[in-house]
Amino acid sequence: MSTGLIIALIVIAAVVIIAAVMTLRARGPRQGPSLKRRFGPEYNRAVARHDGDAKAAERELTERVQRHGDLRERSLEPAQREQYEARWTAAQERFVDSPREAVAEADRLLAELAGARGFPDGGQYEEQLAALSVHHAHHVDGYRRVHRAAHLRAEDARDGGQGTEDMREAFVAARALFEELVKPARHDGGGHTGARHDSGRERAAVNGGRKAPARGGHLPWAMNRRQAKES
């Protein structure tokens, strides 16, 4: 083998190595921002859980995407959707007199609804939560909060200072995920004007004709009545 050929092979090998290194460097920095955009608050939560180790958090979130990223959400039949919405409204009403039972029902309802939409079964809570975080990252913490409240024993709740207000906030936070899961899937097309529209009228009726917000820091109408009774 001539000296010229050897030099040419060395140059080619060096070019290939440099190109590979540059490709890896180009991919690396983009992964973090991409995951941060996709997971939003779940990204920060994962970093905190790993004691500030962003790389460890990104490995965990990347694994979640690999496991659940291809999941295609199943559609709900109109009758199913109406049934879930009626149950949610009933749970809101129950909160007035039995907040702990209402929170437990909200937790069960979200687990069932997620399973019906094609997410892992509610009996596998951690896996179901992980899958939901991939597709509904900005709303999944409400489910986490209501699940924690539902499974906290009464004596532990007293010791930890959890009262009706904490359960109320968990219930309200969980509503955002419920609304995401109960609405038609993107590939279904069309809107939805069923029981949620009716519940809006009900909220308006008990607020003297003023329509109360369904989201944010305000409580769904059924729970506001407790505040009125206690004031």
N, C-alpha and C positions, 0 to 999 in steps of 0.2 A: 504494500500500500504506500503510495507516494505521500510525501510530506504535505503537498497541497491538499490532497484528499482528506488527510487527517485533520488539518486546520479547518477545512470546510465543515467536517462533521462536528468538530468542537464548537464552531460558531453556530451551527444549526441547533445543537443541543442547548447552548447558552440562550439562544433566542426563545426556544420552547420553554425553558425554565423561567425566564423573565416574564413571558406571557402568562404562564400559569400563576406566578406570584401576583402579578398585576390584577388578574381576574379574581383571585381570592380576596385581595385587598378591596377591589371594587364592590364585591358582594358583601363583605363583612360590615362596613359602615352603614349600608342601606338596611340591613336586617333589623337593627334596633328601631329606627324611625318607622319602618313599615309595621312592625309589631305594635309599636306605641300608638300608631294611628288606628290600627285594627281593634286593639283591645281597650284603648282609652283608660278608664279608671282601673280596669282589671290588670293592666300593665303595672301601674303604680302599686297595686295591692300585691302582685307577685314579687316585685322588687323588695317591698317591705317584708314579705314573708321570708325572703332569702337574705335578710339583714343587709339590704342595700347592694347586694351582688347582682348587678344588672345582667351579666352574662348568664348566670345560673337561672335567673328569671326568664330570660329569652329562650334558653334551652327548654325550659318547662312549657312555655307558651308555644314554641315551635312544635313540640311534641303533641300538644293539644290540636294544633292545626292539622298535623299529619294524621291524627286519629279520627278527627271529626270534620275536617274541612270539606270533605266531599259529601257530607250528609245532605240529603235533599228532603226538605220538610214536606210532609204529607198534608193534603188538604183536609179540611173538616167539612162534613156534610152540613147543610143549613140547619137541620134539626139538632145536630151535635152542638153547633155553635150556640144556638138558642138555649140549649140545656145548660151549657157551661156558664153562659151569661146569667141565666136565672139563678144558678147555684151561687155565683159570686154576689149577686144582689142580695140573696137570702143571707149569705154570710155577713155582709155589711150590716144588714138589719139586726142580725143576732149579736153583733158586737155591742149594741146598746146595753143589753142585759147580761151577756156572757162573753166578754172579750177573749178569754182564753180559748173557749170552744170555737169562736169565730176565727181566731188566728190558726188554730189547728185545721179547721176546714179549708182555709185559704192555702195552707201548706199542702194538704192532700189534693186540692183542686189543681194547683200548679203542677204537681207531680203527674197527675193523671193527664192533664192537658198537654204537657210536654211529651209524654209517652204517645199520646194520640197523634201528635204532629211528627212523630218519627224519631224523637230523641231516645236515648237509653231509658229503660224502664225506671220508674220512680223508686223501686227497691234498691237501685244502685245510685243512691243520691249523689255521691261525689262524682261519679262518671257522668251522670245526667247534668250536673252543674257545670262540669268541664265542657261538655258539648254545647250547652246553652251559652257559655261564655264565648265560644268561638263565633256563634251566629247572632247573639243578642248581648254583646259585651256591655253595652251602656245601660242595660236594664236588669241584668242577672243578679245584682247585689240585693235587690228587693226580695228575691226568692231566698237568698242566703239568710237575710235578716228575719224573714217570717218563719223560716225553717228552724232557725236557732230559737226564736221566741216560742214556737210550738213545742219544742222538745226540752225546754227548760222546766224543770220541776218547780212546783209552786214554792217550796221552801227555798230552793236555790234562787228563784226570782226575787223573793223577799230579801235574801242575804245580799244579792247583787244589786239591789235597788231598782229592779225592773218592775214598773207599775203599769197601769192602764195606758199612760201616755207613751211609754216605750213600745207597747204592743200596737197602739194606734199608729205610731210612726212606721213600724215594720209593715203593718197592713197596707198603709198608703203607699209605701215604697214598692210593695209587691204588685200593686195594681198596674204599674207601667209594663211589667213583663207579661202580666195576664192580657193586657190589651194588645201587646205585640203578638202573642201566640194565638189569640182568638180571632184576629182579623184574617181575611183571606190571604193565602200565600200569593207571592208576587206573580207566579205563573198562572194563577186562577183568573186574574183580571177582574175588573169591576170593584165596586165599593161595598160598604156594609152599612145598612141603616136599620139594624134589628134592635135587639134589646138594649144596646148601649144608648141608642137614641131615646128609647123610652125612659131609661134611668136618668137621662139628662132632664127630661120633663119632670120626673119625680123630684130631682134635686131642686129644680126651679120652684116646684109647688111648695116644698117645705121651707123655702127661703123667701117666702113672700113674693113669689113671682120673679125673683132674681136668680139667674142661672149661676150656680156655684161651679167653680173650676173643677174639672175632673182630675187634673194632674197637679204636680207641684206640692207645696207645703200645706195646702188646704185639705181638709178631711172630706171624704165622700159623705154625702148628705146624711146617711143613716147614722153615722157616728157623731155628727154635729149635734144631734138631738140630745146626746148624753151631756154635752157641755151646757145645753140650754136647761136640762133638768137639774144640773148641779149648781147652776148660777143662781 
